[in-house]
Amino acid sequence: MATDLEIARAATLRPIQEIAERAGIPAEGLIPYGRTKAKVDFSVLAAAGQKQGKLVLVTGISPTAAGEGKTTTTIGLGDALNALGTKTMICLREPSLGPCFGVKGGATGGGHAQVAPMEDINLHFTGDFHAITSANNLLAALVDNHLYWGNSLGLDPRRITWRRSMDMNDRNLRNMVVGLGGAVQGVPREDGFDITVASEVMAIFCLARDLDDLQARLGKIIVGTTRDGVSITAKDIKADGAMAALLRDALQPNLVQTLEGSPALVHGGPFANIAHGCNSVIATRLGLALADVVVTEAGFGADLGAEKFLDIKCPSAGLTPDAAVVVATVRALKMHGGVAKNALGTEDVAAVERGVVNLARHVENLRKFGLPVVVALNRFTSDTQAEIAAVQHAMARIGAEAFLCTHWGDGAAGAAELARAVQRLLDAGQAKFKPLYAPELSLADKLRTIAREIYRAAEVQIPPAVAARLKRFEEQGFGHVPVCVAKTQYSFSSDPTKLGAPEGHVLPVREVRLSAGAGFVVAVCGEIMTMPGLPRTPAAETINLDAAGDIQGLF
């Protein structure tokens, strides 16, 4: 069986101009980056008019080490809809270098459902993440420079909250002291690094509607406070203009293609366990203006990525989704049913029946947003008919259909039945989308609503200091913003070992942070790191160049 890399390299990619023409992008609106990738000029979105396609969200069950194939399914579904004659655009996030060199590896789909050029997208691509990293660190440098040259704003070095960033997993950079070495080296203070995808600049980049909105949001970033608690912003530091200048070209969406020639916009990439987990608003709006259907994905399971897509991105951007697809595999459901990874190849219908409660919970949760839902069951060769039937019967009991998908091996043809089901949902127009909570709800009650309705927690543990901080955010005029929960992706609870569909648990809120530019409050629940570490055996150890200069080991 050919590997993902072998399949990708065997494919003949079309010139990006052909893909642009298929998408309805004029030649003068295309900025090529080589032969097979390009940026799309802002003028294309401005000229596209008010046409609004249908929006389909692809999400998944709580992820496991067995893999679910959410990105692969997003691509396969997009290809299948195009094959059926529905003009479809795929909108994805850009991969972070941290997971590429850490555990996960590449993030461009798999098999015959991939976006390409795979190596470029997984590594430096068009430089967007480098621009975001640079903008983040420019602000950090200007903050320290302000301290050094007299600190006229009275910024308290002990209360600086803005951290540096790097798009790499490096646990040694989580906490540090900077400015050592004497007076000419700067003002000593505690500092640290977050991974770029956790930076507020990344969140702003993905939620900004245009360049003006980008700079306005950047200016609202709170970098710290004075001793009296007065917030100091990036605009106060006079950093917002230069940061916007660094991000100007990056904010133009990236156009690539699937192996079957479908146009795909791959742009932005916040993590869903520590940020809001969705591709850029600009790319999504461009896709909706050009295509009849946009298929997009949200990070990790539906309790994280989908909830944030529906409660943060959609209200912020004025988007109205029309349907949702939940991706699952028999192997992953068996893990949720208690089977170890090394035993997944053996038939175990009872384990599937135990684990399918995780899938059912996600389907039920998405319906609370007023969305019609179908299930994509990503097939592996080890799956048995009895196991597949167990999933389909369990879904039938809650009024959902589960469609067997083989797009990894068969491309668009393997997702045709799923595509027809999605098309039926779109044609029926049954969606009655509404966010989970109203903006006027208090920040604490928004958090409790998410915990109760999505995580099925019995209690949210908000320490007095955290409650006081939430109240302070409301007094500053940020009570209307949504809440972005940072927690483990592996469980509905804050405990990654509680698989399946736990309920009645306690959600502990360790701290809250105001992302004023992004327009949400981050609630950190349980042990969650904004700078991941590398595993004992990083994927980077097996990545190398062969004699021809081709990259090996990325997949």
C-alpha positions as CSV (number, residue, x, y, z in Angstrom):
1,M,0.0,0.0,0.0
2,A,1.4,3.4,-1.0
3,T,2.1,5.9,1.8
4,D,0.6,9.4,1.9
5,L,3.9,10.8,0.8
6,E,4.2,8.4,-2.2
7,I,0.6,9.2,-3.2
8,A,1.3,12.9,-3.0
9,R,4.5,12.7,-5.1
10,A,2.8,10.6,-7.7
11,A,0.1,13.1,-8.3
12,T,0.4,15.6,-11.2
13,L,-0.6,19.0,-9.8
14,R,-2.2,21.6,-12.1
15,P,-0.7,25.1,-12.4
16,I,-2.2,27.3,-9.8
17,Q,-3.6,29.6,-12.5
18,E,-5.9,26.8,-13.6
19,I,-7.1,26.2,-10.0
20,A,-7.7,29.9,-9.6
21,E,-9.8,30.0,-12.9
22,R,-11.8,27.0,-11.6
23,A,-12.5,28.9,-8.4
24,G,-13.5,32.1,-10.2
25,I,-10.4,34.1,-9.2
26,P,-9.2,36.4,-12.0
27,A,-5.6,36.3,-13.1
28,E,-5.0,39.9,-11.9
29,G,-6.1,38.8,-8.4
30,L,-3.6,36.0,-8.1
31,I,-0.1,36.4,-6.5
32,P,1.8,33.2,-7.4
33,Y,4.3,31.7,-5.0
34,G,5.9,29.3,-7.5
35,R,3.9,27.0,-9.8
36,T,1.4,25.4,-7.4
37,K,0.5,27.9,-4.7
38,A,-0.5,31.5,-4.6
39,K,-2.0,34.3,-2.5
40,V,-5.3,35.9,-3.4
41,D,-5.3,39.7,-3.5
42,F,-7.7,41.5,-1.2
43,S,-9.4,43.0,-4.3
44,V,-10.9,39.6,-5.2
45,L,-13.0,39.5,-2.1
46,A,-14.0,43.1,-2.5
47,A,-15.1,42.4,-6.1
48,A,-16.9,39.2,-5.4
49,G,-20.1,40.9,-4.3
50,Q,-22.7,39.7,-1.8
51,K,-23.0,36.1,-3.0
52,Q,-23.2,33.8,0.0
53,G,-22.6,30.1,-0.4
54,K,-23.6,27.3,2.0
55,L,-21.2,26.6,4.9
56,V,-20.5,23.1,6.1
57,L,-18.5,22.5,9.3
58,V,-16.5,19.3,9.6
59,T,-15.6,18.3,13.2
60,G,-14.8,15.2,15.0
61,I,-15.0,13.0,18.1
62,S,-12.6,13.5,21.0
63,P,-9.3,12.6,19.4
64,T,-7.3,9.5,20.2
65,A,-4.0,8.0,19.3
66,A,-5.8,5.8,16.8
67,G,-6.5,8.9,14.6
68,E,-9.8,10.0,13.1
69,G,-8.9,11.8,9.8
70,K,-10.9,15.0,10.1
71,T,-8.8,17.0,7.6
72,T,-8.7,14.0,5.3
73,T,-12.5,13.9,5.5
74,T,-12.9,17.6,4.9
75,I,-10.8,17.3,1.7
76,G,-12.6,14.1,0.6
77,L,-16.0,15.7,1.1
78,G,-15.0,18.8,-0.8
79,D,-13.7,16.7,-3.7
80,A,-16.8,14.6,-3.7
81,L,-19.1,17.6,-3.8
82,N,-17.2,19.0,-6.7
83,A,-17.4,15.6,-8.5
84,L,-21.2,15.8,-8.0
85,G,-21.3,19.1,-9.8
86,T,-21.6,21.4,-6.7
87,K,-19.0,24.2,-6.9
88,T,-17.1,23.7,-3.7
89,M,-14.2,25.4,-1.9
90,I,-12.3,23.8,0.9
91,C,-11.1,26.1,3.8
92,L,-8.4,24.7,6.1
93,R,-5.9,25.8,8.7
94,E,-2.2,26.0,8.1
95,P,-0.2,23.3,10.0
96,S,2.1,24.4,12.9
97,L,5.7,23.4,12.8
98,G,5.4,22.3,16.5
99,P,3.2,19.2,15.8
100,C,5.0,18.5,12.5
101,F,8.3,17.9,14.3
102,G,6.6,16.7,17.5
103,V,4.0,13.9,17.6
104,K,1.3,14.6,15.0
105,G,3.4,15.0,11.8
106,G,2.0,16.6,8.7
107,A,-1.5,18.0,8.6
108,T,-2.5,18.1,4.9
109,G,-4.9,15.2,4.8
110,G,-3.9,11.7,3.7
111,G,-4.1,9.1,1.0
112,H,-6.0,10.3,-2.1
113,A,-7.6,13.1,0.0
114,Q,-4.8,15.6,0.4
115,V,-4.0,19.2,-0.3
116,A,-0.8,19.9,-2.1
117,P,2.1,20.8,-2.3
118,M,2.3,18.8,0.9
119,E,5.9,19.6,2.0
120,D,5.5,23.3,1.4
121,I,2.2,23.6,3.3
122,N,3.6,21.6,6.2
123,L,6.8,23.6,6.5
124,H,7.3,27.3,5.6
125,F,4.5,27.6,3.1
126,T,4.1,31.3,2.2
127,G,5.6,32.5,5.4
128,D,2.4,33.5,7.2
129,F,3.4,31.9,10.6
130,H,6.8,33.6,10.4
131,A,5.1,37.0,9.9
132,I,2.8,36.3,12.9
133,T,5.7,35.3,15.0
134,S,7.6,38.4,14.0
135,A,4.6,40.7,14.8
136,N,4.2,39.1,18.2
137,N,7.9,39.5,19.0
138,L,8.1,43.0,17.7
139,L,5.5,44.0,20.3
140,A,7.5,42.2,23.0
141,A,10.7,44.1,21.9
142,L,8.9,47.4,21.9
143,V,7.5,46.7,25.4
144,D,11.0,46.1,26.7
145,N,12.4,49.1,24.8
146,H,9.7,51.3,26.4
147,L,10.8,50.1,29.9
148,Y,14.5,50.7,29.0
149,W,13.9,54.3,27.8
150,G,12.2,55.6,30.9
151,N,8.8,53.9,30.9
152,S,6.7,57.0,30.5
153,L,3.5,55.0,30.6
154,G,4.3,53.6,34.1
155,L,4.1,50.0,32.9
156,D,4.8,47.7,35.9
157,P,7.5,45.1,34.9
158,R,5.9,42.7,37.3
159,R,2.5,43.0,35.6
160,I,3.6,42.5,31.9
161,T,1.4,39.8,30.4
162,W,2.6,39.9,26.8
163,R,4.9,37.0,26.0
164,R,7.2,36.1,23.2
165,S,6.4,33.4,20.7
166,M,8.0,30.7,18.5
167,D,6.3,28.2,16.2
168,M,8.1,25.2,17.7
169,N,7.6,22.9,20.8
170,D,10.2,23.9,23.3
171,R,9.4,23.4,27.0
172,N,12.6,25.2,28.2
173,L,11.2,28.5,26.9
174,R,8.0,28.4,28.9
175,N,9.3,30.5,31.8
176,M,12.5,32.6,31.9
177,V,14.1,35.8,33.1
178,V,15.1,38.4,30.5
179,G,17.1,41.6,30.7
180,L,20.0,40.2,32.8
181,G,23.6,41.4,32.4
182,G,23.5,45.0,33.7
183,A,21.8,48.2,33.0
184,V,22.7,48.4,29.3
185,Q,21.1,45.0,28.7
186,G,17.5,46.1,29.6
187,V,15.2,45.8,32.6
188,P,15.2,42.4,34.3
189,R,11.8,40.7,34.5
190,E,10.1,37.4,34.2
191,D,9.0,36.4,30.7
192,G,8.4,33.3,28.6
193,F,7.4,31.9,25.2
194,D,4.1,30.6,23.8
195,I,3.9,28.6,20.6
196,T,2.9,30.9,17.8
197,V,-0.5,29.3,17.3
198,A,-1.4,30.2,20.9
199,S,-0.5,33.9,20.4
200,E,-3.2,36.5,20.4
201,V,-1.8,37.8,17.2
202,M,-2.7,34.5,15.6
203,A,-6.3,34.8,16.9
204,I,-6.5,38.4,15.7
205,F,-5.1,37.4,12.3
206,C,-7.8,34.7,11.9
207,L,-10.7,36.9,13.1
208,A,-9.9,40.1,11.3
209,R,-12.2,41.0,8.5
210,D,-9.7,43.3,6.6
211,L,-6.6,45.3,7.1
212,D,-8.3,48.1,9.0
213,D,-9.9,45.6,11.4
214,L,-6.6,43.9,11.8
215,Q,-4.8,47.1,12.9
216,A,-7.6,48.1,15.2
217,R,-7.6,44.7,16.9
218,L,-3.8,44.7,17.2
219,G,-4.0,48.1,18.9
220,K,-6.4,46.7,21.6
221,I,-3.9,44.0,22.7
222,I,-3.3,44.5,26.4
223,V,0.4,44.0,27.2
224,G,0.3,44.7,30.9
225,T,-0.8,47.2,33.5
226,T,0.5,50.0,35.7
227,R,0.8,49.5,39.5
228,D,-2.7,51.0,39.8
229,G,-4.1,48.4,37.4
230,V,-4.5,50.6,34.4
231,S,-4.2,48.6,31.1
232,I,-1.5,49.4,28.7
233,T,-2.2,48.4,25.1
234,A,-0.1,47.9,21.9
235,K,-1.5,51.1,20.6
236,D,-0.2,52.9,23.7
237,I,3.2,51.4,22.9
238,K,2.8,52.6,19.3
239,A,3.3,49.1,18.0
240,D,0.0,48.5,16.1
241,G,1.0,50.1,12.8
242,A,4.3,48.3,12.5
243,M,2.7,45.0,13.5
244,A,0.0,45.5,10.8
245,A,2.7,46.2,8.2
246,L,4.4,42.9,9.0
247,L,1.1,41.1,8.6
248,R,-0.2,42.9,5.5
249,D,0.8,40.3,2.9
250,A,0.3,37.4,5.2
251,L,-3.4,38.3,5.6
252,Q,-4.1,37.6,1.9
253,P,-5.5,34.0,1.8
254,N,-3.4,31.1,0.4
255,L,-4.7,29.2,-2.6
256,V,-3.7,25.5,-3.2
257,Q,-5.3,22.4,-4.6
258,T,-6.3,18.9,-3.6
259,L,-4.9,15.9,-5.5
260,E,-8.1,15.9,-7.5
261,G,-7.9,19.5,-8.4
262,S,-10.4,21.1,-6.0
263,P,-9.5,24.7,-4.9
264,A,-8.5,25.0,-1.3
265,L,-7.8,28.1,0.8
266,V,-5.3,27.2,3.6
267,H,-4.9,30.2,5.9
268,G,-4.2,30.8,9.6
269,G,-4.0,28.1,12.2
270,P,-4.8,28.6,15.9
271,F,-4.9,25.4,18.0
272,A,-8.4,24.5,19.4
273,N,-7.2,23.3,22.8
274,I,-5.5,26.6,23.7
275,A,-7.2,29.0,21.2
276,H,-10.2,29.1,18.9
277,G,-9.1,26.5,16.4
278,C,-10.4,27.9,13.1
279,N,-9.0,29.1,9.8
280,S,-9.2,32.8,8.9
281,V,-12.4,34.7,8.5
282,I,-11.0,36.3,5.3
283,A,-10.5,32.9,3.7
284,T,-13.9,31.6,4.8
285,R,-15.7,34.7,3.5
286,L,-13.7,34.5,0.2
287,G,-14.8,30.9,-0.2
288,L,-18.4,31.7,0.5
289,A,-18.3,34.6,-2.1
290,L,-16.8,32.4,-4.8
291,A,-18.4,28.9,-4.3
292,D,-21.8,27.4,-3.8
293,V,-20.5,25.4,-0.8
294,V,-17.6,25.9,1.5
295,V,-16.4,22.9,3.5
296,T,-14.3,23.9,6.5
297,E,-13.0,22.2,9.6
298,A,-12.5,23.1,13.3
299,G,-9.7,21.8,15.4
300,F,-9.8,18.7,17.7
301,G,-13.2,17.4,18.9
302,A,-16.5,19.2,18.6
303,D,-16.4,20.1,22.2
304,L,-13.5,22.4,21.5
305,G,-13.1,23.4,17.8
306,A,-16.7,23.2,16.8
307,E,-18.0,25.0,19.9
308,K,-15.5,27.8,19.4
309,F,-16.3,28.0,15.7
310,L,-20.0,28.4,16.5
311,D,-19.7,30.6,19.6
312,I,-16.7,32.8,18.6
313,K,-15.9,32.8,14.9
314,C,-19.5,32.7,13.5
315,P,-20.9,35.6,15.6
316,S,-17.7,37.6,15.2
317,A,-17.8,37.3,11.4
318,G,-21.5,37.2,10.8
319,L,-21.4,33.6,9.5
320,T,-24.3,31.2,9.5
321,P,-23.4,27.5,9.1
322,D,-25.8,25.2,7.3
323,A,-24.7,21.7,8.3
324,A,-22.2,19.8,10.4
325,V,-20.3,16.5,9.8
326,V,-18.8,14.6,12.7
327,V,-15.9,12.3,11.8
328,A,-15.2,9.1,13.7
329,T,-13.4,5.8,13.2
330,V,-14.2,2.4,14.6
331,R,-10.6,2.2,15.9
332,A,-11.0,5.5,17.9
333,L,-14.4,4.5,19.2
334,K,-12.8,1.2,20.5
335,M,-10.2,3.3,22.3
336,H,-13.0,5.3,23.9
337,G,-14.5,1.9,24.9
338,G,-11.3,1.0,26.8
339,V,-9.2,-0.9,24.2
340,A,-5.5,-0.3,24.1
341,K,-3.9,1.0,20.9
342,N,-2.0,-2.3,20.3
343,A,-5.2,-4.3,20.4
344,L,-7.3,-2.3,18.0
345,G,-6.9,-4.8,15.1
346,T,-9.0,-7.4,16.9
347,E,-12.8,-7.3,16.5
348,D,-14.5,-6.0,19.6
349,V,-18.1,-5.0,19.1
350,A,-18.7,-4.5,22.8
351,A,-15.9,-1.9,23.0
352,V,-17.4,-0.1,20.0
353,E,-20.8,0.0,21.7
354,R,-19.1,1.4,24.9
355,G,-17.1,4.0,23.0
356,V,-19.8,5.2,20.6
357,V,-21.3,7.3,23.5
358,N,-18.5,9.8,22.7
359,L,-19.7,10.2,19.1
360,A,-23.3,10.4,20.3
361,R,-22.5,13.1,22.7
362,H,-20.8,15.2,20.0
363,V,-23.8,14.8,17.7
364,E,-26.3,15.8,20.4
365,N,-24.2,18.8,21.3
366,L,-24.1,20.1,17.8
367,R,-27.8,19.9,17.5
368,K,-28.0,22.4,20.4
369,F,-26.7,25.0,17.9
370,G,-29.6,24.3,15.5
371,L,-27.5,22.4,13.0
372,P,-28.4,19.2,11.1
373,V,-25.7,16.6,11.6
374,V,-24.4,13.6,9.7
375,V,-21.6,11.2,10.7
376,A,-18.6,10.3,8.5
377,L,-17.3,6.9,9.5
378,N,-13.7,6.8,8.2
379,R,-13.1,3.2,7.3
380,F,-9.9,1.2,8.1
381,T,-9.1,-2.2,6.6
382,S,-9.3,-3.8,10.1
383,D,-12.9,-2.7,10.7
384,T,-15.5,-5.5,10.6
385,Q,-19.0,-5.4,9.4
386,A,-20.3,-6.1,12.9
387,E,-18.4,-3.1,14.3
388,I,-19.5,-0.8,11.5
389,A,-23.1,-1.9,12.1
390,A,-22.8,-1.2,15.8
391,V,-21.9,2.4,15.0
392,Q,-24.7,2.8,12.5
393,H,-27.3,1.3,14.8
394,A,-26.2,3.5,17.7
395,M,-26.5,6.6,15.4
396,A,-29.9,5.5,14.2
397,R,-31.2,5.4,17.8
398,I,-30.5,9.1,18.1
399,G,-31.8,9.9,14.6
400,A,-28.5,10.4,12.9
401,E,-27.1,8.7,9.8
402,A,-23.5,7.4,9.7
403,F,-22.0,7.0,6.2
404,L,-19.0,4.7,5.6
405,C,-16.2,6.7,3.9
406,T,-13.2,5.4,2.0
407,H,-11.8,8.6,0.6
408,W,-8.3,7.8,1.9
409,G,-8.0,5.0,-0.7
410,D,-10.6,6.0,-3.2
411,G,-10.6,9.8,-3.3
412,A,-13.8,11.6,-4.1
413,A,-15.6,8.4,-5.0
414,G,-15.1,7.1,-1.4
415,A,-17.0,10.1,0.0
416,A,-19.7,10.3,-2.6
417,E,-22.5,8.9,-0.4
418,L,-21.5,11.3,2.4
419,A,-21.5,14.2,-0.1
420,R,-25.0,13.3,-1.3
421,A,-26.2,13.2,2.3
422,V,-24.7,16.6,3.0
423,Q,-26.2,18.0,-0.2
424,R,-29.6,16.8,0.9
425,L,-29.2,18.6,4.2
426,L,-28.3,21.8,2.4
427,D,-31.1,21.5,-0.1
428,A,-33.6,20.9,2.8
429,G,-32.5,24.2,4.5
430,Q,-33.3,22.9,8.0
431,A,-30.5,24.7,9.8
432,K,-31.7,27.2,12.5
433,F,-28.3,28.3,13.8
434,K,-27.9,30.0,17.1
435,P,-24.9,30.3,19.4
436,L,-25.0,28.5,22.7
437,Y,-25.3,31.6,24.8
438,A,-26.3,35.2,24.5
439,P,-23.7,38.0,24.6
440,E,-25.3,39.7,27.6
441,L,-24.8,36.7,29.8
442,S,-22.0,37.2,32.4
443,L,-18.6,35.8,31.6
444,A,-18.9,33.3,34.5
445,D,-22.3,32.2,33.3
446,K,-21.0,31.8,29.7
447,L,-18.3,29.5,31.1
448,R,-20.9,27.6,33.1
449,T,-23.1,27.2,30.1
450,I,-20.3,25.7,28.0
451,A,-19.4,23.4,30.9
452,R,-23.0,22.3,31.5
453,E,-24.3,21.9,27.9
454,I,-21.1,20.8,26.1
455,Y,-18.9,19.1,28.7
456,R,-21.8,17.9,30.9
457,A,-20.0,19.0,34.0
458,A,-21.8,19.2,37.3
459,E,-19.8,22.2,38.5
460,V,-17.4,24.9,37.4
461,Q,-14.8,25.6,40.0
462,I,-14.0,29.3,39.8
463,P,-11.6,30.4,42.6
464,P,-12.3,33.8,44.2
465,A,-9.3,35.4,42.5
466,V,-10.5,34.2,39.1
467,A,-14.0,35.4,39.8
468,A,-12.7,38.8,40.7
469,R,-10.7,38.9,37.5
470,L,-13.8,38.1,35.4
471,K,-15.7,40.8,37.2
472,R,-12.8,43.2,36.4
473,F,-13.0,42.3,32.7
474,E,-16.7,43.1,32.8
475,E,-16.1,46.5,34.5
476,Q,-13.6,47.3,31.7
477,G,-16.4,46.8,29.1
478,F,-15.6,43.2,28.0
479,G,-18.6,41.4,29.5
480,H,-20.2,40.9,26.1
481,V,-17.3,38.9,24.6
482,P,-17.4,35.1,24.2
483,V,-15.3,32.7,26.4
484,C,-12.6,30.5,24.8
485,V,-11.9,27.5,27.0
486,A,-8.4,26.1,27.0
487,K,-8.5,22.5,28.1
488,T,-7.3,19.0,27.1
489,Q,-8.6,17.8,23.8
490,Y,-8.8,14.2,24.8
491,S,-11.8,14.3,27.1
492,F,-15.0,16.2,27.7
493,S,-13.6,16.7,31.2
494,S,-10.3,18.4,32.1
495,D,-8.8,15.0,32.8
496,P,-7.3,13.5,29.6
497,T,-7.7,9.9,30.9
498,K,-11.5,10.2,31.2
499,L,-12.5,8.9,27.8
500,G,-16.0,8.1,26.4
501,A,-18.6,10.5,27.6
502,P,-18.0,11.4,31.3
503,E,-20.6,13.6,33.1
504,G,-21.1,15.0,36.5
505,H,-17.4,16.1,36.8
506,V,-15.9,19.3,38.1
507,L,-14.3,21.7,35.6
508,P,-11.5,23.6,37.4
509,V,-10.7,27.1,36.1
510,R,-7.0,27.8,36.9
511,E,-6.8,31.3,35.4
512,V,-8.5,33.6,32.9
513,R,-6.9,35.9,30.4
514,L,-8.4,38.8,28.4
515,S,-7.6,38.7,24.7
516,A,-9.0,42.2,24.0
517,G,-7.8,42.4,20.4
518,A,-9.2,38.9,19.5
519,G,-12.4,39.8,21.3
520,F,-12.6,36.9,23.8
521,V,-11.7,35.8,27.3
522,V,-9.5,32.7,27.6
523,A,-10.4,30.3,30.5
524,V,-7.5,28.0,31.3
525,C,-9.0,24.7,32.7
526,G,-6.8,22.0,34.2
527,E,-3.2,21.4,33.2
528,I,-2.9,23.0,29.7
529,M,0.3,24.4,28.2
530,T,0.5,27.3,25.8
531,M,4.1,26.1,24.9
532,P,4.0,22.3,24.3
533,G,7.1,20.1,24.7
534,L,8.5,17.5,22.4
535,P,7.9,13.8,23.1
536,R,10.6,11.3,24.0
537,T,10.9,10.4,20.4
538,P,10.1,13.5,18.3
539,A,9.0,13.1,14.7
540,A,11.9,15.4,13.8
541,E,14.3,12.5,14.5
542,T,13.0,10.7,11.4
543,I,12.8,13.6,9.0
544,N,15.7,14.1,6.6
545,L,16.7,14.7,3.0
546,D,17.5,11.9,0.5
547,A,20.2,12.1,-2.1
548,A,17.9,13.9,-4.5
549,G,17.1,16.6,-1.9
550,D,13.6,15.3,-1.3
551,I,12.2,15.5,2.2
552,Q,11.6,12.1,3.8
553,G,9.7,11.2,7.0
554,L,7.3,14.2,7.1
555,F,4.4,11.8,6.8
